[in-house]
Amino acid sequence: MRISELPAGGIRIGAGDSLRLEVHYHNGSHVEGVRDSSGVRLYVDEPVGTEYGVANLASWDIYVPARGRSEARAHCDVPRDVHVFAALPHMHEVGDSLSHDITRVNGDEESLIALTGWEFHTQCAYAVGVDL
């Protein structure tokens, strides 16, 4: 999935908002035939279609001792109904597993993403299609 191409809509930005583009150009898994076609396209017009948002569920308070193991956790409360169409898990080279879990208001829990054997060079977006 190309998460950068939002289906039939976009992300609203306003005065004072900033945009940051991060691109990893390393084909560490040596996938054949990969060609770069990076670009940014901004449309300035009346809103049409689905309005998307981006949530960064990161934990910045991570400490891993030399030759040791550690764990980091982050959480967020979702104050209104949203549809999550994709997840893009990201860790740097020291991580080995990652999970995104949902705890519903009634206490039910479900796994959104569960990755083990993390490989920095094969990061991808996952279509999840879940309502929160």
N, C-alpha and C positions, 0 to 999 in steps of 0.2 A: 504494500500500500504506500502511496506517496502522500504522506500526511500534509505536505505543503500545498496540495491541491484540494481545497475544501469544496465539497459538492454543493452546487447551487446556493452559494452564500459567501459570507466572509466574516472578518473580524472588524468590529467598529473601533475606530481610533478617533480621538478628539484632541482639541488644543491642549498642549502640555504633555501628551503621551509621547513615549519614545519607542522606537523599534530597534531590535538588535537581531542580527542574523549571524548564526554560528553554523559553519559548514566544516565537516570533517572530510578532507580530500584523500584519505589514505585507504587504499583498497587492500587491507591487510589479509583478507581471506582470498585474494587473487581470483575474484570472479571474472570470467572471460567476457569480453565485449562491453565492459562498462565505459561509458563516455559521459563526460560532464556536460550538463546543460543547465547549470545554475543560473538563476536570475531572480529578480524581484519585480513583481508587477503590482502597482498600486492603482486602484480605481477610486476616483473621487466623484461620487454621485449619490443620489438618494438610495437608501438601503433597499435591497431586493433579495428575497430568499431568506435562508436560515442565517441567523446571527450566531457565530461561533465564539468561543472563548478558549483561553489556554490556562490550565491550572498547573502550577509547578509544585508538586508535592515532595519537595526535597528536604533532606536533613543536612544541615551544614555543620552540625555539632558531631563530627566523627573523629575519633581518635583510635588508631590502631597501633599498638606497641610493636616495636621491632620483633620480627618472627612470631608475632602473636595473632590473636583473633579478636574481633570486636563485632558489635552489632549496633546499628543505628535505626531509629524509628522516627516516623513523622506521621501526623494525622491531620485531617481537616474535617470540619463539620460542613455539610452542604445545606445551606439555609433555604433552598427552593428546589423545585423539580428541575432536573437537568438530564439530558441524554448524553452519555459518553460514547462517542463513535470510534475513538482510537486511543491507544495508550502507547507511549514511547518510553519504555524503561531505559534508564541511562545510569551507568556506573563507570568509573574510570578503571584502570587496569588492576586495582587491588581487590575489587569485589569478586565474590564467587557465587553468590545467589541473591535473589531479589524476589519479593512478593508484594503485590498490591491486593489488599483484602477489603471487602465491604462489610461493615456492620450496620445492618438495617435498624431503624428505630425500634422495631419489636425484638431486637437482640439476635435475629438470624444473621449468620455469617456466611459469606461466599467468597471464593477466590476469583479475582479479576485476572491477575497475571501471577504465575509462579515459575521462576526460572532458576535452574541450577546449572552448574558448569559454565558460568558466565564467560563469554568471549567478547572482549572489547571490540574486536574487528568485525563482528557479525551482528551489530545492533540493528534493530529494525522496528518499525511501527506495527502494532497488532490491532486489527479491527476487533472491537469488543462489543459494541452495540448493547449497552446496558443503561437502564433508566435508574437514576438516583432521586 
